[in-house]
Amino acid sequence: MKAFLIRGKLDAGIQEIETPVPAADEVRIRVAFVGICGSDLHYYYEGANGAFVVKEPLIPGHELSGTIDLDPSGEFAAGTPVTVHPATFGKSEPGIEEQPHLWPGGGYLGSASTWPHTQGGMSEFLIMKRASVRILPASLTLKDAALAEPLGVSLHAVNVAGGVKGKKVLVSGSGPIGILTVAAAKVSGASEIVATDLLPAPLERAKQLGATGVVQIGKDVIPENYFDVVFECSGAAPAISGALVAVRRAGVVVQVGMLGAGNHAIAIAPLVAKEVQLRGTFRFKNEVDQAVEVLAQNPWISQAITHVFPMESADEAFAVAKDSENSGKVLVSL
């Protein structure tokens, strides 16, 4: 089968590798679409995602859809449309028994965090545990279903916030996760959703996905002490400082964007003075199931997809995905 392999910094390409055979508790999926995520960009352009360095050829991709190609058990018929839960969970620890996505020792598709690396979905076929497979409703296309994983991240952030129904929400950063968080806040009943970004084009996409107002950083002013919930999706230290100013007293700031390794200068005085709750959010527990339902019921969310490239043009796909002014979610078609 053909697979797109990242061997190191700016060292990647299509390679013919052996087609995998599923074990008794596994299925083989014929991959249809794979989304390019921020972590994939780091692996491609830097050869590492934070501390996770590519040490062997890595197939990227954890946002995917496809059809069942082979199920040894016969439970799933060939051609059944599916997406997947991309995580394998590690070992439970006291206090997080009900949060398997936080258990140490787990893995994630397309990640160099494990050894051997956990290979991802940017290949013609993918082997998954049967329990990880999610059957798609008939109303959801394979293309749109590739959004289930990133939308699941955004829906989990909403759940970490304690919900947003009837609340005033600020989404800081209007990249792919930012605009999907706008959509997640809209379907979750937020009364007002303001999105921010440095660039005008991402703000236009945020409006398409449900933002009731936008703020261009450096040009417009973010209201202070106004928002009930702030979702900080940029992963930029100055934006975190700004989120603590924008949130109301006793409000909630959910840190969605991942900061780079090392120390960062963040002004936390408002956190103390206003008794702000700063909460982290990491991937998701089972919100990918909720995301499948939300996508099926709200086809307008597919506007987050701005580009689709064939795997033969994967290098171009990565270049476009890196250009946040001109792209939202970029997919690779197999």
C-alpha positions as a LaTeX table, in Angstrom:
\begin{tabular}{lrrr}
\hline
Residue & $x$ (\AA) & $y$ (\AA) & $z$ (\AA) \\
\hline
Met1 & 0.00 & 0.00 & 0.00 \\
Lys2 & 1.00 & 3.64 & $-0.38$ \\
Ala3 & 1.73 & 5.70 & 2.72 \\
Phe4 & 3.01 & 9.21 & 3.36 \\
Leu5 & 6.01 & 8.96 & 5.66 \\
Ile6 & 7.81 & 11.68 & 7.60 \\
Arg7 & 11.44 & 10.73 & 8.15 \\
Gly8 & 12.62 & 14.01 & 9.68 \\
Lys9 & 12.54 & 17.77 & 9.23 \\
Leu10 & 11.25 & 18.52 & 5.71 \\
Asp11 & 12.06 & 14.93 & 4.78 \\
Ala12 & 8.84 & 13.22 & 3.76 \\
Gly13 & 7.22 & 11.47 & 0.84 \\
Ile14 & 5.03 & 8.66 & $-0.45$ \\
Gln15 & 6.41 & 5.16 & $-0.06$ \\
Glu16 & 5.14 & 1.69 & $-0.86$ \\
Ile17 & 4.93 & $-0.40$ & 2.30 \\
Glu18 & 3.38 & $-3.75$ & 3.19 \\
Thr19 & $-0.41$ & $-3.81$ & 3.47 \\
Pro20 & $-1.24$ & $-4.73$ & 7.08 \\
Val21 & $-3.41$ & $-7.70$ & 8.05 \\
Pro22 & $-5.85$ & $-7.30$ & 10.97 \\
Ala23 & $-5.80$ & $-9.60$ & 13.98 \\
Ala24 & $-8.95$ & $-11.18$ & 15.40 \\
Asp25 & $-9.89$ & $-8.09$ & 17.45 \\
Glu26 & $-8.96$ & $-5.61$ & 14.69 \\
Val27 & $-10.36$ & $-4.28$ & 11.44 \\
Arg28 & $-8.70$ & $-2.90$ & 8.35 \\
Ile29 & $-9.97$ & 0.48 & 7.17 \\
Arg30 & $-9.61$ & 1.82 & 3.65 \\
Val31 & $-8.81$ & 5.45 & 4.45 \\
Ala32 & $-10.76$ & 8.13 & 2.56 \\
Phe33 & $-9.75$ & 11.48 & 4.09 \\
Val34 & $-7.14$ & 12.62 & 6.61 \\
Gly35 & $-6.99$ & 16.08 & 8.19 \\
Ile36 & $-3.70$ & 17.88 & 8.79 \\
Cys37 & $-3.38$ & 18.95 & 12.43 \\
Gly38 & $-0.94$ & 21.29 & 14.15 \\
Ser39 & 1.05 & 18.34 & 15.49 \\
Asp40 & 1.38 & 16.98 & 11.94 \\
Leu41 & 2.77 & 20.35 & 10.84 \\
His42 & 5.35 & 20.25 & 13.62 \\
Tyr43 & 6.48 & 16.75 & 12.65 \\
Tyr44 & 6.71 & 17.74 & 8.97 \\
Tyr45 & 8.46 & 21.09 & 9.34 \\
Glu46 & 10.53 & 20.47 & 12.47 \\
Gly47 & 10.91 & 16.70 & 12.69 \\
Ala48 & 9.45 & 16.89 & 16.18 \\
Asn49 & 6.35 & 17.92 & 18.09 \\
Gly50 & 7.72 & 19.51 & 21.25 \\
Ala51 & 9.75 & 16.83 & 23.00 \\
Phe52 & 8.48 & 14.08 & 20.68 \\
Val53 & 11.16 & 13.61 & 18.01 \\
Val54 & 10.70 & 11.52 & 14.86 \\
Lys55 & 13.14 & 8.65 & 15.36 \\
Glu56 & 11.71 & 6.30 & 12.73 \\
Pro57 & 9.55 & 6.91 & 9.62 \\
Leu58 & 6.21 & 8.21 & 10.89 \\
Ile59 & 2.86 & 8.10 & 9.11 \\
Pro60 & 1.02 & 11.24 & 10.31 \\
Gly61 & $-2.70$ & 11.76 & 10.71 \\
His62 & $-5.26$ & 11.19 & 13.46 \\
Glu63 & $-8.25$ & 13.01 & 11.93 \\
Leu64 & $-9.68$ & 10.53 & 9.47 \\
Ser65 & $-12.59$ & 8.77 & 7.85 \\
Gly66 & $-12.89$ & 5.73 & 5.65 \\
Thr67 & $-14.71$ & 2.46 & 5.03 \\
Ile68 & $-14.32$ & $-1.02$ & 6.45 \\
Asp69 & $-12.10$ & $-3.06$ & 4.15 \\
Leu70 & $-11.77$ & $-6.24$ & 6.20 \\
Asp71 & $-13.21$ & $-7.39$ & 9.53 \\
Pro72 & $-12.14$ & $-10.95$ & 10.42 \\
Ser73 & $-15.07$ & $-11.25$ & 12.85 \\
Gly74 & $-17.66$ & $-10.38$ & 10.22 \\
Glu75 & $-19.29$ & $-7.84$ & 12.55 \\
Phe76 & $-18.74$ & $-4.92$ & 10.16 \\
Ala77 & $-19.57$ & $-5.36$ & 6.50 \\
Ala78 & $-17.05$ & $-4.24$ & 3.89 \\
Gly79 & $-17.80$ & $-0.71$ & 2.73 \\
Thr80 & $-19.29$ & 0.45 & 6.07 \\
Pro81 & $-18.42$ & 4.16 & 6.52 \\
Val82 & $-16.49$ & 4.87 & 9.72 \\
Thr83 & $-14.30$ & 7.20 & 11.69 \\
Val84 & $-12.19$ & 6.22 & 14.71 \\
His85 & $-11.29$ & 7.17 & 18.24 \\
Pro86 & $-7.55$ & 7.70 & 17.70 \\
Ala87 & $-6.38$ & 7.07 & 21.29 \\
Thr88 & $-5.21$ & 4.00 & 23.10 \\
Phe89 & $-5.39$ & 4.47 & 26.85 \\
Gly90 & $-2.66$ & 3.70 & 29.33 \\
Lys91 & $-2.91$ & 2.66 & 32.98 \\
Ser92 & $-5.30$ & 4.30 & 35.43 \\
Glu93 & $-4.09$ & 6.29 & 38.41 \\
Pro94 & $-5.91$ & 7.32 & 41.62 \\
Gly95 & $-8.10$ & 10.36 & 41.08 \\
Ile96 & $-8.46$ & 9.99 & 37.30 \\
Glu97 & $-10.19$ & 6.62 & 37.06 \\
Glu98 & $-12.99$ & 8.14 & 34.95 \\
Gln99 & $-10.64$ & 10.13 & 32.70 \\
Pro100 & $-8.84$ & 7.54 & 30.57 \\
His101 & $-7.57$ & 10.20 & 28.14 \\
Leu102 & $-5.32$ & 11.40 & 30.99 \\
Trp103 & $-3.95$ & 7.99 & 31.94 \\
Pro104 & $-0.18$ & 7.80 & 31.42 \\
Gly105 & 1.27 & 5.38 & 28.93 \\
Gly106 & $-1.35$ & 5.78 & 26.22 \\
Gly107 & $-0.84$ & 6.41 & 22.52 \\
Tyr108 & $-2.37$ & 8.46 & 19.73 \\
Leu109 & $-2.45$ & 7.89 & 15.99 \\
Gly110 & 0.34 & 9.60 & 14.09 \\
Ser111 & 2.43 & 10.34 & 17.18 \\
Ala112 & 6.14 & 10.03 & 17.99 \\
Ser113 & 5.32 & 10.11 & 21.72 \\
Thr114 & 5.59 & 6.30 & 21.85 \\
Trp115 & 8.29 & 3.85 & 20.86 \\
Pro116 & 7.83 & 2.34 & 18.41 \\
His117 & 5.91 & 5.34 & 17.08 \\
Thr118 & 2.14 & 5.06 & 16.76 \\
Gln119 & 1.55 & 5.17 & 13.02 \\
Gly120 & $-1.26$ & 7.37 & 11.73 \\
Gly121 & $-3.83$ & 7.32 & 8.98 \\
Met122 & $-2.20$ & 9.00 & 5.97 \\
Ser123 & $-2.00$ & 5.67 & 4.14 \\
Glu124 & $-4.28$ & 3.62 & 1.94 \\
Phe125 & $-5.14$ & 1.22 & 4.76 \\
Leu126 & $-5.14$ & 1.47 & 8.56 \\
Ile127 & $-5.47$ & $-1.21$ & 11.22 \\
Met128 & $-7.60$ & $-0.30$ & 14.26 \\
Lys129 & $-8.99$ & $-2.15$ & 17.25 \\
Arg130 & $-12.65$ & $-2.93$ & 16.62 \\
Ala131 & $-13.61$ & $-1.02$ & 19.79 \\
Ser132 & $-12.08$ & 2.16 & 18.33 \\
Val133 & $-14.33$ & 2.15 & 15.27 \\
Arg134 & $-17.28$ & 4.54 & 15.06 \\
Ile135 & $-19.98$ & 3.84 & 12.45 \\
Leu136 & $-21.13$ & 6.94 & 10.58 \\
Pro137 & $-24.78$ & 7.87 & 10.08 \\
Ala138 & $-26.01$ & 7.82 & 6.49 \\
Ser139 & $-26.40$ & 11.62 & 6.46 \\
Leu140 & $-22.69$ & 12.24 & 7.17 \\
Thr141 & $-20.25$ & 12.21 & 4.26 \\
Leu142 & $-16.78$ & 10.73 & 4.57 \\
Lys143 & $-15.29$ & 14.14 & 3.81 \\
Asp144 & $-17.18$ & 15.88 & 6.61 \\
Ala145 & $-16.54$ & 12.98 & 9.01 \\
Ala146 & $-12.83$ & 13.81 & 8.92 \\
Leu147 & $-13.77$ & 16.72 & 11.20 \\
Ala148 & $-15.00$ & 14.41 & 13.98 \\
Glu149 & $-11.67$ & 14.26 & 15.83 \\
Pro150 & $-10.90$ & 18.02 & 15.90 \\
Leu151 & $-14.54$ & 18.85 & 16.66 \\
Gly152 & $-14.35$ & 16.31 & 19.49 \\
Val153 & $-11.44$ & 18.32 & 20.91 \\
Ser154 & $-13.58$ & 21.47 & 20.85 \\
Leu155 & $-16.63$ & 19.75 & 22.36 \\
His156 & $-14.44$ & 18.38 & 25.15 \\
Ala157 & $-13.23$ & 21.92 & 25.84 \\
Val158 & $-16.85$ & 23.04 & 26.15 \\
Asn159 & $-17.49$ & 20.22 & 28.60 \\
Val160 & $-14.37$ & 21.12 & 30.60 \\
Ala161 & $-15.75$ & 24.67 & 30.83 \\
Gly162 & $-18.91$ & 23.30 & 32.42 \\
Gly163 & $-21.00$ & 24.12 & 29.35 \\
Val164 & $-21.71$ & 27.43 & 27.65 \\
Lys165 & $-25.51$ & 27.51 & 27.34 \\
Gly166 & $-26.69$ & 31.11 & 27.67 \\
Lys167 & $-23.13$ & 32.34 & 28.26 \\
Lys168 & $-20.94$ & 34.99 & 26.62 \\
Val169 & $-17.95$ & 33.25 & 25.04 \\
Leu170 & $-14.62$ & 34.48 & 23.69 \\
Val171 & $-12.59$ & 32.22 & 21.38 \\
Ser172 & $-8.97$ & 33.37 & 21.24 \\
Gly173 & $-7.36$ & 32.31 & 17.96 \\
Ser174 & $-9.35$ & 31.39 & 14.83 \\
Gly175 & $-7.27$ & 28.59 & 13.37 \\
Pro176 & $-8.96$ & 25.24 & 12.63 \\
Ile177 & $-9.47$ & 24.33 & 16.30 \\
Gly178 & $-10.57$ & 27.89 & 17.06 \\
Ile179 & $-13.29$ & 27.99 & 14.42 \\
Leu180 & $-14.47$ & 24.51 & 15.39 \\
Thr181 & $-14.65$ & 25.72 & 19.00 \\
Val182 & $-16.82$ & 28.57 & 17.73 \\
Ala183 & $-19.09$ & 25.96 & 16.12 \\
Ala184 & $-19.06$ & 23.84 & 19.29 \\
Ala185 & $-20.07$ & 26.88 & 21.36 \\
Lys186 & $-22.87$ & 27.68 & 18.90 \\
Val187 & $-24.42$ & 24.20 & 18.95 \\
Ser188 & $-24.00$ & 24.16 & 22.75 \\
Gly189 & $-26.21$ & 27.24 & 23.15 \\
Ala190 & $-23.81$ & 30.13 & 23.82 \\
Ser191 & $-25.65$ & 33.47 & 23.74 \\
Glu192 & $-22.71$ & 35.42 & 22.31 \\
Ile193 & $-19.52$ & 34.23 & 20.62 \\
Val194 & $-16.66$ & 36.60 & 19.86 \\
Ala195 & $-13.59$ & 35.30 & 17.99 \\
Thr196 & $-10.14$ & 36.87 & 17.81 \\
Asp197 & $-7.18$ & 36.53 & 15.46 \\
Leu198 & $-4.26$ & 38.51 & 14.09 \\
Leu199 & $-5.48$ & 38.07 & 10.51 \\
Pro200 & $-8.77$ & 39.01 & 8.83 \\
Ala201 & $-9.38$ & 35.82 & 6.79 \\
Pro202 & $-9.54$ & 33.46 & 9.82 \\
Leu203 & $-12.05$ & 35.89 & 11.37 \\
Glu204 & $-14.25$ & 35.60 & 8.29 \\
Arg205 & $-14.18$ & 31.83 & 8.69 \\
Ala206 & $-15.07$ & 32.24 & 12.37 \\
Lys207 & $-18.15$ & 34.23 & 11.37 \\
Gln208 & $-19.14$ & 31.49 & 8.93 \\
Leu209 & $-18.92$ & 28.98 & 11.78 \\
Gly210 & $-21.11$ & 31.00 & 14.16 \\
Ala211 & $-19.17$ & 33.91 & 15.67 \\
Thr212 & $-21.51$ & 36.80 & 16.47 \\
Gly213 & $-18.57$ & 39.22 & 16.61 \\
Val214 & $-14.86$ & 39.31 & 15.79 \\
Val215 & $-11.81$ & 41.17 & 17.08 \\
Gln216 & $-8.66$ & 41.62 & 15.01 \\
Ile217 & $-5.72$ & 41.72 & 17.41 \\
Gly218 & $-3.70$ & 44.92 & 17.06 \\
Lys219 & $-6.61$ & 46.73 & 15.47 \\
Asp220 & $-9.68$ & 46.19 & 17.64 \\
Val221 & $-10.14$ & 46.15 & 21.42 \\
Ile222 & $-11.27$ & 43.11 & 23.42 \\
Pro223 & $-13.77$ & 44.01 & 26.15 \\
Glu224 & $-12.40$ & 43.60 & 29.67 \\
Asn225 & $-14.13$ & 41.66 & 32.46 \\
Tyr226 & $-16.92$ & 40.73 & 30.07 \\
Phe227 & $-16.93$ & 37.08 & 29.00 \\
Asp228 & $-18.25$ & 34.20 & 31.09 \\
Val229 & $-15.95$ & 31.70 & 29.35 \\
Val230 & $-12.80$ & 32.18 & 27.29 \\
Phe231 & $-11.39$ & 29.40 & 25.12 \\
Glu232 & $-7.73$ & 30.20 & 24.43 \\
Cys233 & $-6.93$ & 28.30 & 21.22 \\
Ser234 & $-3.80$ & 30.05 & 19.94 \\
Gly235 & $-1.29$ & 28.68 & 22.43 \\
Ala236 & 0.41 & 32.09 & 22.56 \\
Ala237 & 1.47 & 33.43 & 25.97 \\
Pro238 & 0.27 & 37.03 & 25.31 \\
Ala239 & $-3.14$ & 35.64 & 24.37 \\
Ile240 & $-3.36$ & 33.84 & 27.72 \\
Ser241 & $-2.62$ & 37.09 & 29.51 \\
Gly242 & $-5.32$ & 38.74 & 27.42 \\
Ala243 & $-7.81$ & 35.98 & 28.21 \\
Leu244 & $-7.38$ & 36.58 & 31.95 \\
Val245 & $-8.20$ & 40.25 & 31.38 \\
Ala246 & $-11.18$ & 39.58 & 29.12 \\
Val247 & $-12.92$ & 37.05 & 31.35 \\
Arg248 & $-15.34$ & 38.33 & 33.99 \\
Arg249 & $-14.78$ & 37.98 & 37.71 \\
Ala250 & $-15.09$ & 34.34 & 38.78 \\
Gly251 & $-15.20$ & 33.38 & 35.10 \\
Val252 & $-13.56$ & 30.40 & 33.41 \\
Val253 & $-10.61$ & 30.34 & 31.00 \\
Val254 & $-10.04$ & 27.02 & 29.20 \\
Gln255 & $-6.58$ & 26.60 & 27.71 \\
Val256 & $-7.08$ & 24.65 & 24.49 \\
Gly257 & $-3.96$ & 25.63 & 22.53 \\
Met258 & $-0.71$ & 23.88 & 23.42 \\
Leu259 & 2.18 & 26.15 & 24.35 \\
Gly260 & 5.70 & 25.32 & 23.23 \\
Ala261 & 8.18 & 23.78 & 25.64 \\
Gly262 & 9.93 & 26.02 & 28.14 \\
Asn263 & 8.96 & 28.99 & 30.28 \\
His264 & 6.51 & 31.67 & 29.17 \\
Ala265 & 5.80 & 35.18 & 30.44 \\
Ile266 & 2.12 & 35.28 & 31.45 \\
Ala267 & 0.57 & 38.04 & 33.56 \\
Ile268 & $-1.50$ & 36.10 & 36.09 \\
Ala269 & $-2.45$ & 38.91 & 38.48 \\
Pro270 & $-6.07$ & 38.96 & 37.15 \\
Leu271 & $-6.30$ & 35.23 & 37.86 \\
Val272 & $-5.90$ & 35.99 & 41.56 \\
Ala273 & $-7.71$ & 39.32 & 41.77 \\
Lys274 & $-10.81$ & 38.03 & 39.95 \\
Glu275 & $-10.72$ & 34.42 & 41.20 \\
Val276 & $-10.61$ & 33.22 & 37.63 \\
Gln277 & $-10.62$ & 29.48 & 37.04 \\
Leu278 & $-7.92$ & 28.49 & 34.56 \\
Arg279 & $-8.57$ & 24.99 & 33.24 \\
Gly280 & $-6.55$ & 22.81 & 30.91 \\
Thr281 & $-8.12$ & 20.55 & 28.32 \\
Phe282 & $-6.41$ & 17.61 & 26.61 \\
Arg283 & $-7.77$ & 15.90 & 23.52 \\
Phe284 & $-11.03$ & 14.21 & 24.61 \\
Lys285 & $-12.53$ & 11.27 & 26.45 \\
Asn286 & $-15.45$ & 10.16 & 24.24 \\
Glu287 & $-16.59$ & 13.41 & 22.62 \\
Val288 & $-15.73$ & 12.04 & 19.18 \\
Asp289 & $-19.08$ & 10.21 & 19.44 \\
Gln290 & $-20.84$ & 13.50 & 20.16 \\
Ala291 & $-18.94$ & 15.10 & 17.28 \\
Val292 & $-20.26$ & 12.51 & 14.81 \\
Glu293 & $-23.83$ & 13.33 & 15.86 \\
Val294 & $-23.24$ & 17.09 & 15.76 \\
Leu295 & $-21.70$ & 16.92 & 12.27 \\
Ala296 & $-24.58$ & 14.81 & 10.97 \\
Gln297 & $-27.13$ & 17.30 & 12.32 \\
Asn298 & $-25.21$ & 20.46 & 11.36 \\
Pro299 & $-23.72$ & 20.12 & 7.86 \\
Trp300 & $-22.79$ & 23.85 & 7.88 \\
Ile301 & $-19.83$ & 22.97 & 10.10 \\
Ser302 & $-18.15$ & 21.49 & 7.02 \\
Gln303 & $-17.35$ & 25.07 & 5.98 \\
Ala304 & $-14.31$ & 24.64 & 8.22 \\
Ile305 & $-12.81$ & 22.57 & 5.39 \\
Thr306 & $-11.18$ & 24.92 & 2.89 \\
His307 & $-8.87$ & 22.64 & 0.88 \\
Val308 & $-8.67$ & 18.99 & $-0.19$ \\
Phe309 & $-5.52$ & 17.60 & $-1.83$ \\
Pro310 & $-4.76$ & 14.12 & $-3.20$ \\
Met311 & $-2.05$ & 12.23 & $-1.34$ \\
Glu312 & 0.26 & 12.76 & $-4.34$ \\
Ser313 & 0.13 & 16.49 & $-3.44$ \\
Ala314 & 0.64 & 16.00 & 0.30 \\
Asp315 & 3.64 & 18.36 & 0.35 \\
Glu316 & 1.45 & 21.12 & $-1.08$ \\
Ala317 & $-1.27$ & 20.25 & 1.44 \\
Phe318 & 1.16 & 20.77 & 4.33 \\
Ala319 & 2.30 & 24.10 & 2.87 \\
Val320 & $-1.28$ & 25.34 & 2.54 \\
Ala321 & $-2.21$ & 24.08 & 6.03 \\
Lys322 & 0.68 & 26.10 & 7.45 \\
Asp323 & $-0.71$ & 29.28 & 5.83 \\
Ser324 & $-3.39$ & 30.27 & 8.35 \\
Glu325 & $-4.36$ & 33.36 & 6.38 \\
Asn326 & $-5.51$ & 31.29 & 3.42 \\
Ser327 & $-6.63$ & 27.99 & 4.90 \\
Gly328 & $-8.90$ & 26.53 & 7.53 \\
Lys329 & $-8.95$ & 22.75 & 7.84 \\
Val330 & $-6.94$ & 21.05 & 5.08 \\
Leu331 & $-7.65$ & 17.44 & 4.14 \\
Val332 & $-5.67$ & 14.86 & 2.21 \\
Ser333 & $-7.80$ & 12.55 & 0.05 \\
Leu334 & $-6.83$ & 8.92 & $-0.44$ \\
\hline
\end{tabular}
